[in-house]
Amino acid sequence: MSSSLNIGIVGLGTVGLGVLKVLKENIELISRRAGKSIDVTSVSAKRKNLDRGLSLTPYLWFDNPHELIYSKNVDVVVELVGGGDGVAREICASALSIGKHVVTANKALMAEHGVELAMMAEENHVQLNYEAAVAGAIPIVKVLREGLVGNHINRVYGILNGTCNYILTQMRDSNRQFQEVLAKAQELGYAESDPTLDVAGIDAAHKLSILSSLAFGTRLSFRSVEVEGINDVEFLDIQFAKELGYGIKLLGIASLNGNKISQFVYPCLVSVNSPINHVEESFNAIVVSGSFSDELILEGKGAGAGPTASAVISDLVDIARGTKVPTFGVNVENLIGLDVDSINDRFGGYYVRFTVVDQPGVLAEITSILRDKEVSIETVVQRGRSPGETVSIVMTLHDTYEHLMRSALQDISKLKFVVEKEKVFRVEKFFG
Ligand SMILES: NC(=O)c1ccc[n+]([C@@H]2O[C@H](COP(=O)([O-])OP(=O)(O)OC[C@H]3O[C@@H](n4cnc5c(N)ncnc54)[C@H](OP(=O)(O)O)[C@@H]3O)[C@@H](O)[C@H]2O)c1
């Protein structure tokens, strides 16, 4: 072996400790594969005296992570603190600017400041690797950046947030509402005590914007991702969707449409028979079609100490081997800035649930408004009859533009028998 690669880890939480454990357990195998020994020399976290369940005596402790970066015993800074700004951003930027490689699992940071950091990496001839930032153990960054390099890619989509997938699976299987399942997920540690980033779709949007840049060679554009979370999904909709042959999944979908890209995160109906519908519990999955490779589906664990550490270590081994790849697959100056399609221009199917007073003429009035807007109905479901009472009418609509559908719904919402705001979910027909 030529020499060793010296690592400094900032952040010793779930992922940081996972990395230490995997390296400890597999150091011989990993170093053999890397072609040199990978040595963690230095660590930093907030609370020095916290019992972390393993001894930190082999490592040099830094109270101040900024000092760790400058240590001559550190060649690679591994940032495992989290957050799009603050310490994480500062230490990554400083490390790159003084010519140290950076490995991070931080999707918020990469989504919000990835281009600026990539530029610093290029200027200083070092690597900025972030395999763990998207879908944990699934090596999707490597697949897009290296494996599919000979292909045009027009669409990449997937289940990018395990917490949301877990909640939706549990709602379906246990006939419970969102809030109840969320509380249980928090109790079991599947959801954070502040679950906003996950359930509001922001975490998935961070990952989607990274995937989109890698797939299409575009300048990363997190702010233009249109996002809806799962807070509004009701058990009733999961039941109706099932009756109609669909499951409900939170998907991130990025497409290249001529000179525009679209980046959407929303809960949507997918055929019960589609592979993506079979991705259950807290698993992630990503589907990508290359012009020559055809379709690839990657499924695996998107979070947790082991799966995330596995991805961090693959980034370290790449650096040890001397693998040099531009951060987003092409140099920053060659990333393209494309216009972004608005959700109003989406063309596709829809599921709509109206809550109305059951009285004669309801269906006729709704359908005539849809007809006037040239929106055509695929199916209608109304369970039971209770004249004078409130009932649900569920429709699926044939492919149409979102703005036409919204305009029809606005007119329908003014009808006097409509008692609640309608529920709308998009229908995605990936597999016919
Ligand atoms: N957890 C997962 O399954 C997972 C999966 C994929 C990606 N990620 C990403 O990986 C990163 C780390 O996540 P995590 O779950 O491991 O987080 P975590 O458990 O909350 O750990 C964060 C660590 O950062 C340390 N820290 C906080 N402020 C600091 C400061 N000013 N200086 C030095 N250290 C500081 C904390 O120190 P103390 O321990 O002393 O408080 C803690 O050790 C995040 O970007 C996250 O998005 C996580």
The ligand as an SDF file (V2000), in Angstrom:
LIG
                    3D

 48 52  0  0  0  0  0  0  0  0999 V2000
  -29.8460    9.4420    9.8400 N   0  0  0  0  0  0  0  0  0  0  0  0
  -29.9730    8.9240    8.6440 C   0  0  0  0  0  0  0  0  0  0  0  0
  -30.4630    7.8120    8.4830 O   0  0  0  0  0  0  0  0  0  0  0  0
  -29.4810    9.6890    7.4360 C   0  0  0  0  0  0  0  0  0  0  0  0
  -29.6460    9.1320    6.1590 C   0  0  0  0  0  0  0  0  0  0  0  0
  -29.1400    9.8150    5.0460 C   0  0  0  0  0  0  0  0  0  0  0  0
  -28.5290   11.0370    5.2160 C   0  0  0  0  0  0  0  0  0  0  0  0
  -28.4230   11.5620    6.4790 N   0  0  0  0  0  0  0  0  0  0  0  0
  -27.7600   12.8550    6.6240 C   0  0  0  0  0  0  0  0  0  0  0  0
  -26.5710   12.6700    7.3880 O   0  0  0  0  0  0  0  0  0  0  0  0
  -26.2980   13.8280    8.1690 C   0  0  0  0  0  0  0  0  0  0  0  0
  -26.1860   13.4510    9.6410 C   0  0  0  0  0  0  0  0  0  0  0  0
  -27.3980   12.8840   10.0550 O   0  0  0  0  0  0  0  0  0  0  0  0
  -27.5540   12.1460   11.4730 P   0  0  0  0  0  0  0  0  0  0  0  0
  -28.8630   11.4630   11.4400 O   0  0  0  0  0  0  0  0  0  0  0  0
  -26.3430   11.3550   11.7690 O   0  0  0  0  0  0  0  0  0  0  0  0
  -27.6450   13.4050   12.4540 O   0  0  0  0  0  0  0  0  0  0  0  0
  -27.5680   13.3980   14.0470 P   0  0  0  0  0  0  0  0  0  0  0  0
  -27.7720   12.0370   14.5820 O   0  0  0  0  0  0  0  0  0  0  0  0
  -28.4660   14.4950   14.4980 O   0  0  0  0  0  0  0  0  0  0  0  0
  -26.0490   13.8230   14.3330 O   0  0  0  0  0  0  0  0  0  0  0  0
  -25.5720   15.1200   14.1220 C   0  0  0  0  0  0  0  0  0  0  0  0
  -24.2030   15.2160   14.7240 C   0  0  0  0  0  0  0  0  0  0  0  0
  -23.6980   16.5200   14.4770 O   0  0  0  0  0  0  0  0  0  0  0  0
  -23.0740   16.9890   15.6790 C   0  0  0  0  0  0  0  0  0  0  0  0
  -23.0810   18.4500   15.6820 N   0  0  0  0  0  0  0  0  0  0  0  0
  -24.1310   19.2980   15.7290 C   0  0  0  0  0  0  0  0  0  0  0  0
  -23.7130   20.5710   15.7320 N   0  0  0  0  0  0  0  0  0  0  0  0
  -22.3520   20.5220   15.7030 C   0  0  0  0  0  0  0  0  0  0  0  0
  -21.3290   21.4950   15.7430 C   0  0  0  0  0  0  0  0  0  0  0  0
  -21.6240   22.8000   15.7910 N   0  0  0  0  0  0  0  0  0  0  0  0
  -20.0490   21.0800   15.6960 N   0  0  0  0  0  0  0  0  0  0  0  0
  -19.7260   19.7710   15.6620 C   0  0  0  0  0  0  0  0  0  0  0  0
  -20.6650   18.7940   15.6460 N   0  0  0  0  0  0  0  0  0  0  0  0
  -21.9500   19.1640   15.6630 C   0  0  0  0  0  0  0  0  0  0  0  0
  -23.9070   16.4200   16.8040 C   0  0  0  0  0  0  0  0  0  0  0  0
  -23.1190   16.4190   17.9910 O   0  0  0  0  0  0  0  0  0  0  0  0
  -23.6440   15.7610   19.3720 P   0  0  0  0  0  0  0  0  0  0  0  0
  -23.7910   14.2960   19.0940 O   0  0  0  0  0  0  0  0  0  0  0  0
  -22.5640   16.0360   20.3290 O   0  0  0  0  0  0  0  0  0  0  0  0
  -24.9370   16.4320   19.6600 O   0  0  0  0  0  0  0  0  0  0  0  0
  -24.1760   15.0230   16.2560 C   0  0  0  0  0  0  0  0  0  0  0  0
  -23.1380   14.1560   16.5880 O   0  0  0  0  0  0  0  0  0  0  0  0
  -27.4410   14.8050    7.8520 C   0  0  0  0  0  0  0  0  0  0  0  0
  -27.0550   15.6570    6.8130 O   0  0  0  0  0  0  0  0  0  0  0  0
  -28.5580   13.9030    7.3720 C   0  0  0  0  0  0  0  0  0  0  0  0
  -29.4640   14.5410    6.5040 O   0  0  0  0  0  0  0  0  0  0  0  0
  -28.8720   10.9190    7.5760 C   0  0  0  0  0  0  0  0  0  0  0  0
  1  2  1  0
  2  3  2  0
  2  4  1  0
  4  5  1  0
  4 48  2  0
  5  6  2  0
  6  7  1  0
  7  8  2  0
  8  9  1  0
  8 48  1  0
  9 10  1  0
  9 46  1  0
 10 11  1  0
 11 12  1  0
 11 44  1  0
 12 13  1  0
 13 14  1  0
 14 15  2  0
 14 16  1  0
 14 17  1  0
 17 18  1  0
 18 19  2  0
 18 20  1  0
 18 21  1  0
 21 22  1  0
 22 23  1  0
 23 24  1  0
 23 42  1  0
 24 25  1  0
 25 26  1  0
 25 36  1  0
 26 27  1  0
 26 35  1  0
 27 28  2  0
 28 29  1  0
 29 30  1  0
 29 35  2  0
 30 31  1  0
 30 32  2  0
 32 33  1  0
 33 34  2  0
 34 35  1  0
 36 37  1  0
 36 42  1  0
 37 38  1  0
 38 39  2  0
 38 40  1  0
 38 41  1  0
 42 43  1  0
 44 45  1  0
 44 46  1  0
 46 47  1  0
M  CHG  2   8   1  16  -1
M  END
$$$$
